[in-house]
C-alpha cells in the first residue's frame, strides 16, 4: 500500500477565516476557480509523492529529528498573488513573510534530512505560500488578475508555528482529502536513528 504524503505547517482558525474572506473577495469576479476548502488550507513545506507505509513511518521519525532542532517561531501571512500560465492566473495564493528565516531554514533541513530516503530535492527555488485556489479555465481571467492586484497588500495575520504536520492526501472528485498521519513538535526529543544510519 502507498500514500501520497506532504509536510506542512498548519494555520490557526483565525488565519483561515481571514483567508476565507480573501477567497470571497476574489470569487466576486466570477472566474472559474476551484477554491481550497478552509479546513484544508496550510503552508506546504515539501511534497513527497507516493510513499510505502514503511517510508511514511521513516519520514515521521526523520521529521521528529528535524523538529528537535527548532523552537516555535512566527511567520506572517500577507498579500494576494498568483502564478500565471501564458499570462492567465493559474494558482492563487497568499504570500509568507519570514522575518526570522525559520521557514526557509526548516525547509532546507527537511530537504537535507530526507535525502537519504531517496526523496529528490525540489529543483525549483522554495517560494513559501498558501494556496487559495486553482483556475480551471480562463474565464474572466483579466478581472481576476485585477482583483489579485487590488489585494496584494491584504493583511491576514501572524501565525505561530509549533510543529511539522505530516499529511496523507487522497484525490477525490471534490478535491484532495488530507489526513494527519504524524506530528513533529518543535523542541521535542529526537527520534531514534533509522536502522543502518550513521
HUTA-V301199 format. One record per residue. RES is the residue in one small letter. SS is DSSP state (helix for helix, strand for strand, loop for the rest). D_LAST is the distance of its C-alpha to the last C-alpha in whole Angstrom. Layout:
BEGIN
res:RES ss:SS d_last:D_LAST
res:RES ss:SS d_last:D_LAST
END
This chain:
BEGIN
res:x ss:loop d_last:28
res:x ss:strand d_last:27
res:x ss:strand d_last:27
res:x ss:strand d_last:28
res:x ss:strand d_last:25
res:x ss:strand d_last:25
res:x ss:strand d_last:24
res:x ss:strand d_last:27
res:x ss:strand d_last:29
res:x ss:strand d_last:32
res:x ss:loop d_last:35
res:x ss:loop d_last:38
res:x ss:helix d_last:41
res:x ss:helix d_last:43
res:x ss:helix d_last:41
res:x ss:helix d_last:41
res:x ss:helix d_last:45
res:x ss:helix d_last:45
res:x ss:helix d_last:44
res:x ss:helix d_last:46
res:x ss:helix d_last:49
res:x ss:helix d_last:48
res:x ss:helix d_last:47
res:x ss:helix d_last:51
res:x ss:helix d_last:52
res:x ss:helix d_last:51
res:x ss:helix d_last:52
res:x ss:loop d_last:55
res:x ss:loop d_last:56
res:x ss:loop d_last:56
res:x ss:loop d_last:53
res:x ss:loop d_last:51
res:x ss:strand d_last:48
res:x ss:strand d_last:45
res:x ss:strand d_last:44
res:x ss:loop d_last:41
res:x ss:loop d_last:42
res:x ss:helix d_last:42
res:x ss:helix d_last:39
res:x ss:helix d_last:37
res:x ss:loop d_last:37
res:x ss:strand d_last:33
res:x ss:strand d_last:31
res:x ss:strand d_last:29
res:x ss:strand d_last:26
res:x ss:strand d_last:24
res:x ss:strand d_last:26
res:x ss:strand d_last:23
res:x ss:strand d_last:26
res:x ss:strand d_last:26
res:x ss:strand d_last:23
res:x ss:strand d_last:23
res:x ss:helix d_last:23
res:x ss:helix d_last:19
res:x ss:helix d_last:18
res:x ss:helix d_last:20
res:x ss:helix d_last:19
res:x ss:helix d_last:15
res:x ss:helix d_last:17
res:x ss:helix d_last:18
res:x ss:helix d_last:15
res:x ss:helix d_last:13
res:x ss:helix d_last:17
res:x ss:helix d_last:17
res:x ss:helix d_last:14
res:x ss:helix d_last:16
res:x ss:helix d_last:19
res:x ss:loop d_last:18
res:x ss:loop d_last:18
res:x ss:loop d_last:22
res:x ss:loop d_last:25
res:x ss:loop d_last:28
res:x ss:strand d_last:30
res:x ss:strand d_last:33
res:x ss:strand d_last:34
res:x ss:strand d_last:37
res:x ss:strand d_last:38
res:x ss:strand d_last:41
res:x ss:strand d_last:43
res:x ss:strand d_last:44
res:x ss:strand d_last:43
res:x ss:strand d_last:43
res:x ss:strand d_last:41
res:x ss:strand d_last:44
res:x ss:strand d_last:45
res:x ss:loop d_last:48
res:x ss:loop d_last:49
res:x ss:strand d_last:49
res:x ss:strand d_last:46
res:x ss:strand d_last:44
res:x ss:strand d_last:41
res:x ss:strand d_last:42
res:x ss:strand d_last:40
res:x ss:strand d_last:40
res:x ss:strand d_last:38
res:x ss:strand d_last:35
res:x ss:strand d_last:36
res:x ss:loop d_last:33
res:x ss:loop d_last:34
res:x ss:loop d_last:31
res:x ss:loop d_last:29
res:x ss:helix d_last:26
res:x ss:helix d_last:27
res:x ss:helix d_last:26
res:x ss:helix d_last:23
res:x ss:helix d_last:22
res:x ss:helix d_last:22
res:x ss:helix d_last:20
res:x ss:helix d_last:17
res:x ss:helix d_last:18
res:x ss:helix d_last:18
res:x ss:helix d_last:15
res:x ss:helix d_last:13
res:x ss:helix d_last:14
res:x ss:helix d_last:14
res:x ss:helix d_last:11
res:x ss:helix d_last:13
res:x ss:loop d_last:16
res:x ss:loop d_last:18
res:x ss:loop d_last:20
res:x ss:loop d_last:21
res:x ss:loop d_last:24
res:x ss:loop d_last:27
res:x ss:loop d_last:29
res:x ss:loop d_last:29
res:x ss:loop d_last:28
res:x ss:loop d_last:32
res:x ss:loop d_last:31
res:x ss:strand d_last:34
res:x ss:strand d_last:36
res:x ss:strand d_last:38
res:x ss:strand d_last:41
res:x ss:strand d_last:42
res:x ss:strand d_last:43
res:x ss:strand d_last:46
res:x ss:loop d_last:47
res:x ss:loop d_last:50
res:x ss:loop d_last:52
res:x ss:loop d_last:54
res:x ss:loop d_last:56
res:x ss:helix d_last:53
res:x ss:helix d_last:55
res:x ss:helix d_last:56
res:x ss:helix d_last:52
res:x ss:helix d_last:51
res:x ss:helix d_last:53
res:x ss:helix d_last:52
res:x ss:helix d_last:49
res:x ss:helix d_last:50
res:x ss:helix d_last:52
res:x ss:loop d_last:49
res:x ss:loop d_last:47
res:x ss:loop d_last:47
res:x ss:loop d_last:47
res:x ss:strand d_last:45
res:x ss:strand d_last:43
res:x ss:strand d_last:42
res:x ss:strand d_last:39
res:x ss:strand d_last:36
res:x ss:strand d_last:33
res:x ss:strand d_last:30
res:x ss:loop d_last:28
res:x ss:strand d_last:25
res:x ss:strand d_last:24
res:x ss:strand d_last:26
res:x ss:strand d_last:24
res:x ss:strand d_last:27
res:x ss:strand d_last:28
res:x ss:strand d_last:31
res:x ss:strand d_last:34
res:x ss:loop d_last:37
res:x ss:loop d_last:40
res:x ss:loop d_last:44
res:x ss:loop d_last:44
res:x ss:loop d_last:41
res:x ss:loop d_last:37
res:x ss:strand d_last:36
res:x ss:strand d_last:33
res:x ss:strand d_last:32
res:x ss:strand d_last:29
res:x ss:strand d_last:26
res:x ss:strand d_last:24
res:x ss:strand d_last:24
res:x ss:strand d_last:22
res:x ss:strand d_last:24
res:x ss:loop d_last:23
res:x ss:loop d_last:22
res:x ss:loop d_last:21
res:x ss:loop d_last:18
res:x ss:loop d_last:15
res:x ss:loop d_last:14
res:x ss:loop d_last:12
res:x ss:loop d_last:8
res:x ss:loop d_last:9
res:x ss:loop d_last:9
res:x ss:loop d_last:7
res:x ss:loop d_last:4
res:x ss:loop d_last:0
END
